[in-house]
Amino acid sequence: MNVSARSIGISLAATLALIACSKEAPPPLPAQASPLVVAIGHAAPLTGPQAHLGKDNENGAALAIADANAEKLKFGGRDVKFELMSEDDQADPKQGTLVAQKFVDAKVDAVVGHLNSGTTIPASKIYNDAGIPEVSPSATNPAYTKQGFKTAFRLMANDEQQGKALGQYAAGQLKTKTVAVIDDKTAYGEGLADEFKKAALAAGVKVVAEEHTDDKAVDFAAILTKVKGKRPDLVFYGGMDAQGGPMVAQMRRLGLSSKFLTGDGGCTVEFHKLAGAAGDGAYCSLPGVPVDKMPGGPAFKEKYAKKFNAEIQLYAPYVYDAVMVIVEAAKRANGADPANILAELPKTDYNGVTGHINFDRYGDLENGAITFYVAKDGKWESLETIGGAAAAAPAPTAASAAAPVTPAAAPASPAAKK
């Protein structure tokens, strides 16, 4: 065989080999794009005296994340997966800022929280500096939204509104002439007590004592002994259930028969466990309406109980709505970039579990309601609701449409916090 013939033979063999290989190993199909992950941070006290409230918030967020994922959304043609990053801020301002920085470093797309005003306010500057939207379901100190941060939003009436209503309620419905004011020196407790005091004084109530404790205290004998000597018609407490419940029990053991009034921080299931029978006859207020009167309240309560085998403590419905407000903003933006979500949040016009949600120019909830309760037989019984607007029925979600539930008796509604 000459060189030319050999070359042709080799060439033909190589061609046949290539054809054979092409039949055995077809080219791979294009890889599918991985889901677009939307990370939502959640911060609350998950340890310590307020852990029951923090876990309640976390549960509400988890339900919302599950329902958002059930919608099987696509942004820009990509499947979307919502993920929750939950952190324990211990209801401590310093820990709150550490958690905030952790969220920034993790590049979350938005934050739900914090539960307490004392953690929310210092953390809010970190989120603002990073351009990350923050929707608090429960921080009620007015300073949170009055700092001028375009990243700050809240889903319930603030302490200016709640404190004013509390002071007027004490003077009017409770016929109070003299009051002792006690607070826990936190941004929430002291702030609410100050607003209460202003409204009570304006209504002609005399403040006969002002005392302070802290959010870790369990013994109030010294404070209450001083208060007893002033014989007030009413004791107002600005703080949380971990102190409010034991405080009422100790009041009664000391023979202090004054009425007891507190804000949302004490208006919980846990209050009754801590106060025992001494808690009956106490009064409290909650921003918002009772769960049974929320547009999606009865269904949410049943879904919550089925998932967690527990009662709603306080803010879970508001946390659920906070997550959903972020999800709706991302849907309108057709993406998860924090800047795009942030641009859409002021346009919120959403029918949630708790009611109709839109924000004023500060990021506060418009038309926030306040509901008053009295403790009877170890439960909070609603008395009346002040303010607020009639809420439209909530827009159906994939989960709610697939699994309608029937109304059930609900505990006191969630509200504002610390």
Rosetta blueprint (number, residue, H / E / L):
1 M L
2 N L
3 V H
4 S H
5 A H
6 R H
7 S H
8 I H
9 G H
10 I H
11 S H
12 L H
13 A H
14 A H
15 T H
16 L H
17 A H
18 L H
19 I H
20 A H
21 C H
22 S H
23 K H
24 E H
25 A L
26 P L
27 P L
28 P L
29 L L
30 P L
31 A L
32 Q L
33 A L
34 S L
35 P L
36 L E
37 V E
38 V E
39 A E
40 I E
41 G E
42 H E
43 A E
44 A E
45 P L
46 L L
47 T L
48 G L
49 P L
50 Q L
51 A H
52 H H
53 L H
54 G H
55 K H
56 D H
57 N H
58 E H
59 N H
60 G H
61 A H
62 A H
63 L H
64 A H
65 I H
66 A H
67 D H
68 A H
69 N H
70 A H
71 E L
72 K L
73 L L
74 K E
75 F E
76 G L
77 G L
78 R E
79 D E
80 V E
81 K E
82 F E
83 E E
84 L E
85 M E
86 S E
87 E E
88 D E
89 D L
90 Q L
91 A L
92 D L
93 P H
94 K H
95 Q H
96 G H
97 T H
98 L H
99 V H
100 A H
101 Q H
102 K H
103 F H
104 V H
105 D H
106 A L
107 K L
108 V L
109 D L
110 A E
111 V E
112 V E
113 G L
114 H L
115 L L
116 N L
117 S H
118 G H
119 T H
120 T H
121 I H
122 P H
123 A H
124 S H
125 K H
126 I H
127 Y H
128 N H
129 D H
130 A H
131 G L
132 I L
133 P L
134 E E
135 V E
136 S E
137 P L
138 S L
139 A E
140 T L
141 N L
142 P H
143 A H
144 Y H
145 T L
146 K L
147 Q L
148 G L
149 F L
150 K L
151 T L
152 A E
153 F E
154 R E
155 L L
156 M L
157 A L
158 N L
159 D H
160 E H
161 Q H
162 Q H
163 G H
164 K H
165 A H
166 L H
167 G H
168 Q H
169 Y H
170 A H
171 A H
172 G L
173 Q L
174 L L
175 K L
176 T L
177 K L
178 T E
179 V E
180 A E
181 V E
182 I E
183 D E
184 D L
185 K L
186 T L
187 A H
188 Y H
189 G H
190 E H
191 G H
192 L H
193 A H
194 D H
195 E H
196 F H
197 K H
198 K H
199 A H
200 A H
201 L H
202 A H
203 A L
204 G L
205 V L
206 K E
207 V E
208 V E
209 A E
210 E E
211 E E
212 H E
213 T L
214 D L
215 D L
216 K L
217 A L
218 V L
219 D L
220 F L
221 A H
222 A H
223 I H
224 L H
225 T H
226 K H
227 V H
228 K H
229 G H
230 K H
231 R L
232 P L
233 D L
234 L E
235 V E
236 F E
237 Y E
238 G E
239 G L
240 M L
241 D H
242 A H
243 Q H
244 G H
245 G H
246 P H
247 M H
248 V H
249 A H
250 Q H
251 M H
252 R H
253 R H
254 L L
255 G L
256 L L
257 S L
258 S L
259 K E
260 F E
261 L E
262 T E
263 G L
264 D H
265 G H
266 G H
267 C L
268 T L
269 V H
270 E H
271 F H
272 H H
273 K H
274 L H
275 A H
276 G H
277 A H
278 A H
279 G H
280 D L
281 G L
282 A L
283 Y E
284 C E
285 S E
286 L E
287 P E
288 G L
289 V L
290 P L
291 V H
292 D H
293 K H
294 M L
295 P L
296 G L
297 G H
298 P H
299 A H
300 F H
301 K H
302 E H
303 K H
304 Y H
305 A H
306 K H
307 K H
308 F H
309 N L
310 A L
311 E L
312 I L
313 Q L
314 L L
315 Y L
316 A H
317 P H
318 Y H
319 V H
320 Y H
321 D H
322 A H
323 V H
324 M H
325 V H
326 I H
327 V H
328 E H
329 A H
330 A H
331 K H
332 R H
333 A H
334 N L
335 G L
336 A L
337 D L
338 P H
339 A H
340 N H
341 I H
342 L H
343 A H
344 E H
345 L H
346 P H
347 K H
348 T L
349 D L
350 Y E
351 N E
352 G L
353 V L
354 T L
355 G L
356 H E
357 I E
358 N L
359 F E
360 D L
361 R L
362 Y L
363 G L
364 D L
365 L E
366 E L
367 N L
368 G L
369 A E
370 I E
371 T E
372 F E
373 Y E
374 V E
375 A E
376 K E
377 D L
378 G L
379 K E
380 W E
381 E E
382 S E
383 L E
384 E E
385 T E
386 I E
387 G E
388 G L
389 A L
390 A L
391 A L
392 A L
393 A L
394 P L
395 A L
396 P L
397 T L
398 A H
399 A H
400 S H
401 A H
402 A H
403 A L
404 P L
405 V L
406 T L
407 P L
408 A L
409 A L
410 A L
411 P L
412 A L
413 S L
414 P L
415 A L
416 A L
417 K E
418 K L
